[in-house]
């Protein structure tokens, strides 16, 4: 019996639902660019409300992807956000899965383009009786 190799899983299956959600992916991306980020800065950067940002931060924190530190700057309460090692790894894995998906789509588009070129050449040859009289 020949040794059959299972087909590779579709790259979309590697996308993590926690990370892939648009706002959470944006949060992780912004946090990956800095050592630490203030809540207000992140909120303003992403154009979110306090409540919406809080909800997504809680999901990411519960998943261990980011750390929230509360404190004071002078007399003002502040919240600082930081990506964890697990969060960096999850973001890298998500980007790698997206790159594989894009590469697969590009390859399919190239194959489709080549097939269209072949079809056009065949139609041209079939329509011109002198094309094959070399």
GROMACS elastic network, one bead per residue, 0.5 to 0.9 nm:
[ bonds ]
;  ai    aj funct       b0    kb
    1     4     6  0.87402   500
    5     8     6  0.87318   500
    6     9     6  0.85853   500
    7    10     6  0.87647   500
    8    11     6  0.84698   500
    9    12     6  0.83142   500
    9    13     6  0.68686   500
    9    14     6  0.82619   500
   10    13     6  0.56868   500
   10    14     6  0.76944   500
   10   101     6  0.80136   500
   11    14     6  0.55192   500
   11    15     6  0.74295   500
   11    97     6  0.56914   500
   11    98     6  0.74012   500
   11    99     6  0.87580   500
   11   100     6  0.59722   500
   11   101     6  0.53310   500
   11   104     6  0.82819   500
   12    15     6  0.55189   500
   12    97     6  0.68973   500
   12    98     6  0.75465   500
   12   100     6  0.85539   500
   12   101     6  0.64871   500
   13    16     6  0.81119   500
   13    97     6  0.84294   500
   14    93     6  0.81421   500
   14    94     6  0.74785   500
   14    97     6  0.58499   500
   14    98     6  0.86576   500
   15    18     6  0.88679   500
   15    19     6  0.78201   500
   15    20     6  0.64054   500
   15    93     6  0.81217   500
   15    94     6  0.58314   500
   15    95     6  0.88323   500
   15    97     6  0.61790   500
   15    98     6  0.75319   500
   16    19     6  0.53563   500
   16    20     6  0.56226   500
   16    21     6  0.85349   500
   16    90     6  0.80706   500
   16    93     6  0.85960   500
   16    94     6  0.67278   500
   17    20     6  0.51059   500
   17    21     6  0.62854   500
   18    21     6  0.62681   500
   18    24     6  0.73378   500
   18    25     6  0.84965   500
   18    59     6  0.76648   500
   18    60     6  0.73592   500
   18    63     6  0.80333   500
   19    22     6  0.81091   500
   19    23     6  0.88587   500
   19    24     6  0.57984   500
   19    25     6  0.53835   500
   19    28     6  0.78225   500
   19    60     6  0.79769   500
   19    65     6  0.88998   500
   19    87     6  0.88867   500
   19    90     6  0.72370   500
   19    91     6  0.70969   500
   19    94     6  0.71962   500
   20    23     6  0.84167   500
   20    24     6  0.68832   500
   20    25     6  0.55619   500
   20    91     6  0.89775   500
   20    94     6  0.71610   500
   21    24     6  0.54541   500
   21    25     6  0.59420   500
   21    26     6  0.85714   500
   22    25     6  0.52447   500
   22    26     6  0.62523   500
   22    27     6  0.87435   500
   23    26     6  0.50317   500
   23    27     6  0.61751   500
   23    28     6  0.87130   500
   23    46     6  0.79773   500
   23    48     6  0.89230   500
   23    53     6  0.83198   500
   23    56     6  0.73872   500
   24    28     6  0.61724   500
   24    29     6  0.84573   500
   24    53     6  0.89632   500
   24    56     6  0.62001   500
   24    57     6  0.77743   500
   24    59     6  0.86574   500
   24    60     6  0.73815   500
   25    28     6  0.52206   500
   25    29     6  0.60795   500
   25    30     6  0.86577   500
   25    91     6  0.77442   500
   25    94     6  0.88507   500
   26    29     6  0.50257   500
   26    30     6  0.61439   500
   26    31     6  0.85241   500
   26    46     6  0.75354   500
   27    30     6  0.52909   500
   27    31     6  0.61293   500
   27    32     6  0.85407   500
   27    42     6  0.74751   500
   27    46     6  0.79293   500
   27    53     6  0.88739   500
   27    56     6  0.84905   500
   27    57     6  0.81890   500
   28    31     6  0.50840   500
   28    32     6  0.60126   500
   28    33     6  0.88055   500
   28    60     6  0.87003   500
   28    65     6  0.82237   500
   28    66     6  0.80785   500
   28    83     6  0.70143   500
   28    87     6  0.72828   500
   28    88     6  0.78857   500
   28    91     6  0.68074   500
   29    32     6  0.51010   500
   29    33     6  0.66554   500
   29    91     6  0.74683   500
   30    33     6  0.53635   500
   30    34     6  0.70720   500
   30    37     6  0.84219   500
   30    42     6  0.76220   500
   30    45     6  0.86236   500
   31    34     6  0.55084   500
   31    35     6  0.71688   500
   31    36     6  0.68295   500
   31    37     6  0.66666   500
   31    42     6  0.85045   500
   31    66     6  0.86101   500
   31    81     6  0.75066   500
   31    82     6  0.62829   500
   31    83     6  0.57818   500
   32    35     6  0.74090   500
   32    36     6  0.88614   500
   32    82     6  0.83466   500
   32    83     6  0.64841   500
   32    87     6  0.86763   500
   32    88     6  0.68602   500
   32    91     6  0.84251   500
   33    36     6  0.88459   500
   34    37     6  0.67560   500
   34    82     6  0.82311   500
   34    83     6  0.88417   500
   35    81     6  0.88270   500
   35    82     6  0.65518   500
   35    83     6  0.78321   500
   36    80     6  0.64655   500
   36    81     6  0.56399   500
   36    83     6  0.77302   500
   37    40     6  0.85048   500
   37    41     6  0.67334   500
   37    42     6  0.66830   500
   37    79     6  0.85157   500
   37    80     6  0.55509   500
   37    81     6  0.51721   500
   37    82     6  0.65717   500
   38    41     6  0.52418   500
   38    42     6  0.63224   500
   38    43     6  0.85908   500
   38    78     6  0.73005   500
   38    79     6  0.58599   500
   38    81     6  0.60981   500
   39    42     6  0.52754   500
   39    43     6  0.60493   500
   39    44     6  0.85976   500
   39    50     6  0.86189   500
   39    53     6  0.85348   500
   39    54     6  0.89776   500
   39    78     6  0.75017   500
   39    79     6  0.54547   500
   39    80     6  0.59305   500
   39    81     6  0.67263   500
   40    44     6  0.60410   500
   40    45     6  0.84050   500
   40    50     6  0.83315   500
   40    78     6  0.86836   500
   40    79     6  0.81963   500
   41    44     6  0.52438   500
   41    45     6  0.59919   500
   41    46     6  0.86284   500
   42    45     6  0.50047   500
   42    46     6  0.61568   500
   42    47     6  0.83077   500
   42    48     6  0.84698   500
   42    53     6  0.84982   500
   42    81     6  0.88159   500
   43    46     6  0.54528   500
   43    47     6  0.58260   500
   43    48     6  0.52163   500
   43    49     6  0.67393   500
   43    50     6  0.68479   500
   43    53     6  0.65519   500
   44    48     6  0.66653   500
   44    49     6  0.85291   500
   45    48     6  0.81271   500
   46    53     6  0.89138   500
   48    51     6  0.81722   500
   48    52     6  0.62366   500
   48    53     6  0.60209   500
   49    52     6  0.52454   500
   49    53     6  0.61433   500
   49    54     6  0.84569   500
   50    53     6  0.52985   500
   50    54     6  0.60025   500
   50    55     6  0.86720   500
   51    54     6  0.50526   500
   51    55     6  0.62350   500
   51    56     6  0.88510   500
   52    55     6  0.52821   500
   52    56     6  0.65803   500
   52    57     6  0.87294   500
   53    56     6  0.53143   500
   53    57     6  0.60787   500
   53    58     6  0.85975   500
   54    57     6  0.50413   500
   54    58     6  0.60932   500
   54    59     6  0.87362   500
   55    58     6  0.52709   500
   55    59     6  0.65548   500
   55    60     6  0.89217   500
   56    59     6  0.51631   500
   56    60     6  0.63030   500
   56    61     6  0.85552   500
   57    60     6  0.51015   500
   57    61     6  0.59229   500
   57    62     6  0.84170   500
   57    66     6  0.78459   500
   57    67     6  0.89261   500
   57    68     6  0.82639   500
   57    81     6  0.88366   500
   58    61     6  0.50446   500
   58    62     6  0.59536   500
   58    63     6  0.84920   500
   58    68     6  0.89758   500
   59    62     6  0.51822   500
   59    63     6  0.62572   500
   59    64     6  0.87757   500
   59    65     6  0.88401   500
   60    63     6  0.51046   500
   60    64     6  0.63758   500
   60    65     6  0.52998   500
   60    66     6  0.59500   500
   60    67     6  0.85002   500
   60    87     6  0.83602   500
   61    64     6  0.50008   500
   61    65     6  0.56980   500
   61    66     6  0.50108   500
   61    67     6  0.59354   500
   61    68     6  0.72520   500
   62    65     6  0.76345   500
   62    66     6  0.83864   500
   63    66     6  0.79444   500
   63    87     6  0.86841   500
   64    67     6  0.73658   500
   64    84     6  0.71262   500
   64    85     6  0.89643   500
   64    86     6  0.66744   500
   64    87     6  0.69508   500
   65    82     6  0.89102   500
   65    83     6  0.62304   500
   65    84     6  0.54474   500
   65    85     6  0.74751   500
   65    86     6  0.54624   500
   65    88     6  0.75018   500
   65    89     6  0.87846   500
   65    90     6  0.75250   500
   65    91     6  0.89929   500
   66    81     6  0.69783   500
   66    82     6  0.55775   500
   66    85     6  0.84064   500
   66    86     6  0.80142   500
   66    87     6  0.59783   500
   66    88     6  0.88938   500
   67    80     6  0.82779   500
   67    81     6  0.57967   500
   67    82     6  0.51659   500
   67    83     6  0.62069   500
   67    84     6  0.63856   500
   68    79     6  0.68275   500
   68    80     6  0.58754   500
   68    82     6  0.66179   500
   69    78     6  0.83677   500
   69    79     6  0.57326   500
   69    80     6  0.51509   500
   69    81     6  0.64009   500
   69    82     6  0.82199   500
   70    77     6  0.73593   500
   70    78     6  0.58158   500
   70    80     6  0.63274   500
   70    81     6  0.88524   500
   71    76     6  0.84415   500
   71    77     6  0.57898   500
   71    78     6  0.53220   500
   71    79     6  0.64001   500
   71    80     6  0.81028   500
   72    75     6  0.60146   500
   72    76     6  0.53669   500
   72    78     6  0.52270   500
   72    79     6  0.81404   500
   73    76     6  0.53196   500
   73    77     6  0.63791   500
   73    78     6  0.63473   500
   74    77     6  0.81030   500
   83    86     6  0.79859   500
   83    87     6  0.55872   500
   83    88     6  0.65212   500
   84    88     6  0.63158   500
   84    89     6  0.86234   500
   85    88     6  0.51180   500
   85    89     6  0.62193   500
   85    90     6  0.85682   500
   86    89     6  0.50842   500
   86    90     6  0.60829   500
   86    91     6  0.85864   500
   87    90     6  0.50229   500
   87    91     6  0.61094   500
   87    92     6  0.85733   500
   88    91     6  0.51219   500
   88    92     6  0.61656   500
   88    93     6  0.86013   500
   89    92     6  0.50915   500
   89    93     6  0.61377   500
   89    94     6  0.85822   500
   90    93     6  0.50747   500
   90    94     6  0.61186   500
   90    95     6  0.86320   500
   91    94     6  0.50440   500
   91    95     6  0.61750   500
   91    96     6  0.85512   500
   92    95     6  0.51544   500
   92    96     6  0.61078   500
   92    97     6  0.86289   500
   93    96     6  0.50409   500
   93    97     6  0.61735   500
   93    98     6  0.86151   500
   94    97     6  0.51195   500
   94    98     6  0.61905   500
   94    99     6  0.85869   500
   95    98     6  0.50227   500
   95    99     6  0.60699   500
   95   100     6  0.86146   500
   96    99     6  0.50265   500
   96   100     6  0.62343   500
   96   101     6  0.86210   500
   97   100     6  0.51199   500
   97   101     6  0.62178   500
   97   102     6  0.86737   500
   98   102     6  0.61332   500
   98   103     6  0.85325   500
   99   102     6  0.50598   500
   99   103     6  0.60459   500
   99   104     6  0.84999   500
  100   103     6  0.50507   500
  100   104     6  0.60920   500
  100   105     6  0.86068   500
  101   104     6  0.51005   500
  101   105     6  0.62453   500
  101   106     6  0.86462   500
  102   105     6  0.50512   500
  102   106     6  0.60978   500
  102   107     6  0.85276   500
  103   106     6  0.50516   500
  103   107     6  0.60759   500
  103   108     6  0.85597   500
  104   107     6  0.51093   500
  104   108     6  0.62019   500
  104   109     6  0.86267   500
  105   108     6  0.50615   500
  105   109     6  0.61312   500
  105   110     6  0.86055   500
  106   109     6  0.50022   500
  106   110     6  0.61371   500
  106   111     6  0.85636   500
  107   110     6  0.50831   500
  107   111     6  0.61475   500
  107   112     6  0.85312   500
  108   111     6  0.50202   500
  108   112     6  0.60495   500
  108   113     6  0.85127   500
  109   113     6  0.60442   500
  109   114     6  0.85531   500
  110   113     6  0.50041   500
  110   114     6  0.61156   500
  110   115     6  0.85356   500
  111   114     6  0.51231   500
  111   115     6  0.61296   500
  111   116     6  0.85975   500
  112   115     6  0.50720   500
  112   116     6  0.61547   500
  112   117     6  0.86340   500
  113   116     6  0.50739   500
  113   117     6  0.62196   500
  113   118     6  0.86564   500
  114   117     6  0.50262   500
  114   118     6  0.61827   500
  114   119     6  0.86116   500
  115   118     6  0.50088   500
  115   119     6  0.61195   500
  115   120     6  0.85466   500
  116   119     6  0.50292   500
  116   120     6  0.60658   500
  116   121     6  0.85387   500
  117   120     6  0.51047   500
  117   121     6  0.61396   500
  117   122     6  0.85844   500
  118   121     6  0.51308   500
  118   122     6  0.61380   500
  118   123     6  0.85983   500
  119   122     6  0.50509   500
  119   123     6  0.60829   500
  119   124     6  0.84793   500
  120   123     6  0.50962   500
  120   124     6  0.60538   500
  120   125     6  0.85361   500
  121   124     6  0.50352   500
  121   125     6  0.60787   500
  121   126     6  0.85175   500
  122   125     6  0.50694   500
  122   126     6  0.60364   500
  122   127     6  0.85182   500
  123   126     6  0.50508   500
  123   127     6  0.60525   500
  123   128     6  0.86574   500
  124   127     6  0.51847   500
  124   128     6  0.63045   500
  124   131     6  0.82801   500
  125   128     6  0.53293   500
  125   129     6  0.72622   500
  125   130     6  0.83126   500
  125   131     6  0.55523   500
  125   132     6  0.70213   500
  126   129     6  0.67568   500
  126   131     6  0.79310   500
  126   132     6  0.86374   500
  127   131     6  0.84746   500
  128   131     6  0.54069   500
  128   132     6  0.80644   500
  129   132     6  0.66351   500
  129   133     6  0.74882   500
  130   133     6  0.51305   500
  130   134     6  0.78755   500
  131   134     6  0.72340   500
